[in-house]
Amino acid sequence: MPKDKVNIFNNNFNTLLVYLSPIIIIIINSIVAVLFGNIIGKWVFIPIIIVEWCLFAFFISKSGKENQIRIWLSKPQGSLLWLFLSIFISSGTLLIFLKHYQLLDSWEIIIPWLILAFINPFMEEFYWRGLLLDYTTKWRSWLAVIITSFLFASNHYVFAINSELFKGLPVFISTFLMGVVWAITYKKTKSLTWTILAHFLVDFLNLSVPSFLDLYKAGW
């Protein structure tokens, strides 16, 4: 096969793989949630997240784009308004932290909470905003934002399989709205810097590990 045709085939295959990747991730996460949930209960969030990070890394590596992470972490363009909007949509989690920070009372809680807060924003933003939006640039912008944000929220709903706190429409809606704002921010600034910062604040302030373990109730 001529080199040009090989390149076209590889590009088409990578594009199809990226388009299918959210469904693959959601299905695999659901299987992990059910299988491991029967063994380790609410601590199942750990294997879910580890498997998810591995899948993110795999699909990003298969995209075939060089220096992509450097581009994603480049200096944001445009107005600081996008920084404020990205953080504002995340600000409700501050109330959770102020009311329930005392739940951070052991190393078993604190260590995974910190690891998740400092690693997960990079992994999720690289995939949900960076990779998916880069591969949907030929779509109408509003359609790409809505679809990727819907898939982003749907993937988080997998945690509802084992966590009562993640069940219900409010969690889905809030995650979807954050996805929308962060997707628009990426498109406007050509950088993931602000969305990573906002995502860090959410994972840090919403006490992710106590949330997964249902150590406080929905509605705060």
C-alpha positions in Angstrom: 0.0 0.0 0.0 1.4 3.4 -0.9 2.6 5.6 2.0 0.0 8.3 1.3 -2.8 5.7 1.5 -1.3 4.2 4.7 -1.3 7.7 6.3 -4.9 8.3 5.3 -5.9 4.9 6.7 -4.1 5.6 10.0 -5.6 9.0 10.3 -9.1 7.7 9.6 -8.6 4.9 12.1 -7.3 7.2 14.8 -10.3 9.5 14.2 -12.8 6.7 14.4 -11.0 5.4 17.6 -11.2 8.8 19.2 -14.9 9.1 18.3 -15.7 5.7 19.8 -13.4 6.2 22.9 -16.0 7.8 25.2 -18.4 4.9 24.7 -15.5 2.4 25.3 -14.5 4.2 28.4 -18.0 4.4 29.8 -18.6 0.7 29.2 -15.3 -0.4 30.7 -15.8 1.9 33.7 -19.3 0.4 34.2 -17.9 -3.1 34.1 -15.2 -2.3 36.6 -17.8 -0.6 38.9 -20.0 -3.7 39.0 -17.2 -6.3 39.2 -15.0 -4.6 41.8 -17.9 -3.0 43.6 -19.0 -6.5 44.7 -15.6 -7.0 46.2 -14.4 -3.7 47.7 -17.7 -1.8 47.9 -17.5 2.0 47.7 -13.7 1.9 47.5 -14.3 0.8 43.9 -13.6 4.4 42.8 -9.9 3.6 43.0 -9.8 0.9 40.3 -12.3 2.8 38.2 -10.1 5.9 38.2 -6.8 4.0 37.6 -8.3 2.1 34.7 -9.8 5.4 33.4 -6.5 7.2 33.5 -4.8 4.3 31.6 -7.6 4.5 28.9 -7.1 8.3 28.7 -3.4 7.9 28.2 -3.9 5.2 25.6 -6.3 7.2 23.5 -4.2 10.3 23.7 -1.1 8.4 22.7 -3.0 6.9 19.7 -4.0 10.3 18.5 -0.7 10.6 16.7 -0.3 14.3 17.3 3.2 15.5 18.4 3.8 18.1 21.1 0.0 18.0 21.9 0.4 18.3 25.7 2.8 21.2 25.3 0.2 22.9 23.1 -2.6 22.2 25.6 -0.5 23.7 28.4 0.4 26.8 26.4 -0.3 30.3 27.6 -4.1 31.1 27.4 -5.2 33.5 24.8 -8.0 36.1 25.1 -9.7 37.6 28.1 -9.3 36.6 31.8 -13.1 36.4 31.8 -12.7 32.8 30.8 -10.6 32.1 33.9 -13.3 33.7 36.1 -16.1 31.8 34.4 -14.3 28.5 34.7 -13.7 29.0 38.4 -17.2 30.5 39.0 -18.9 27.4 37.7 -16.9 25.4 40.1 -17.3 27.7 43.1 -20.2 25.8 44.7 -17.8 23.1 45.8 -16.3 25.5 48.3 -19.5 25.2 50.4 -18.9 21.4 50.5 -15.4 21.8 51.7 -16.2 24.4 54.4 -19.0 22.2 55.8 -17.3 18.8 55.6 -13.5 19.3 55.6 -13.4 17.5 59.0 -14.0 14.3 57.1 -10.3 14.5 56.1 -9.4 12.8 59.3 -7.2 9.9 58.3 -4.3 9.1 55.9 -6.6 6.5 54.2 -8.8 9.5 53.1 -6.2 12.2 52.7 -3.7 10.4 50.5 -6.1 9.3 47.7 -7.9 12.7 48.0 -4.7 14.6 47.3 -3.5 12.2 44.6 -6.8 12.5 42.8 -6.9 16.3 43.1 -3.4 16.8 41.7 -3.5 14.2 38.9 -7.1 13.8 37.8 -7.6 17.4 36.4 -4.7 16.9 34.0 -5.9 13.5 32.8 -9.6 14.5 32.4 -8.9 17.8 30.7 -6.4 16.4 28.3 -9.0 13.8 27.3 -12.5 15.3 27.6 -11.6 18.9 26.5 -8.2 18.5 24.7 -8.4 15.3 22.7 -12.2 15.2 22.0 -12.5 18.9 21.1 -9.4 18.8 18.9 -11.0 15.9 16.9 -14.3 17.7 16.5 -13.0 21.0 15.1 -14.9 20.3 11.9 -18.2 20.0 13.7 -20.3 23.0 14.6 -18.8 24.4 17.8 -22.1 24.2 19.8 -22.6 20.6 18.8 -19.0 19.6 19.8 -19.4 21.4 23.2 -22.8 19.8 23.9 -21.9 16.2 22.9 -18.5 16.1 24.7 -20.0 17.7 27.8 -22.9 15.1 27.8 -20.4 12.3 27.5 -18.3 13.8 30.3 -21.3 13.9 32.6 -22.4 10.4 31.6 -19.0 9.0 32.5 -19.1 10.6 35.9 -22.5 9.0 36.4 -20.8 5.6 36.5 -19.9 6.3 40.1 -23.6 6.3 40.9 -23.5 2.5 40.6 -21.8 2.3 44.0 -22.3 5.8 45.5 -25.6 7.1 46.7 -24.3 10.7 46.6 -23.6 10.5 42.8 -27.2 9.4 42.1 -29.8 11.8 40.8 -30.2 14.4 38.1 -28.5 17.3 40.0 -25.1 15.7 39.8 -25.4 15.0 36.1 -26.6 18.5 35.4 -23.9 20.2 37.4 -21.2 18.1 35.8 -22.7 18.7 32.3 -22.7 22.5 32.9 -19.1 22.5 34.1 -18.2 20.5 30.9 -19.9 23.1 28.8 -18.2 26.1 30.4 -14.8 24.4 30.3 -15.2 23.3 26.7 -16.1 26.9 25.7 -13.1 28.2 27.7 -10.7 25.8 25.9 -12.1 26.9 22.5 -11.8 30.6 23.4 -8.3 30.4 25.0 -6.7 27.7 22.9 -5.3 26.3 26.2 -6.3 23.9 29.0 -4.6 25.9 31.7 -7.7 27.6 33.1 -9.9 24.4 32.8 -7.2 22.3 34.6 -7.1 24.9 37.4 -10.9 25.0 37.7 -11.1 21.2 37.6 -8.5 21.0 40.4 -10.6 23.2 42.6 -13.6 21.0 42.0 -11.7 17.8 42.8 -10.0 19.4 45.8 -13.0 21.2 47.3 -15.7 18.7 46.7 -13.8 16.2 49.0 -13.8 13.6 46.2 -12.9 10.6 48.3 -15.5 11.3 51.1 -18.0 11.9 48.2 -17.2 8.5 46.7 -17.5 6.9 50.1 -20.8 8.6 50.9 -19.4 10.1 54.0 -21.9 13.0 53.7 -25.3 13.3 52.1 -26.4 15.0 48.9 -27.7 18.5 49.5 -24.7 19.0 51.9 
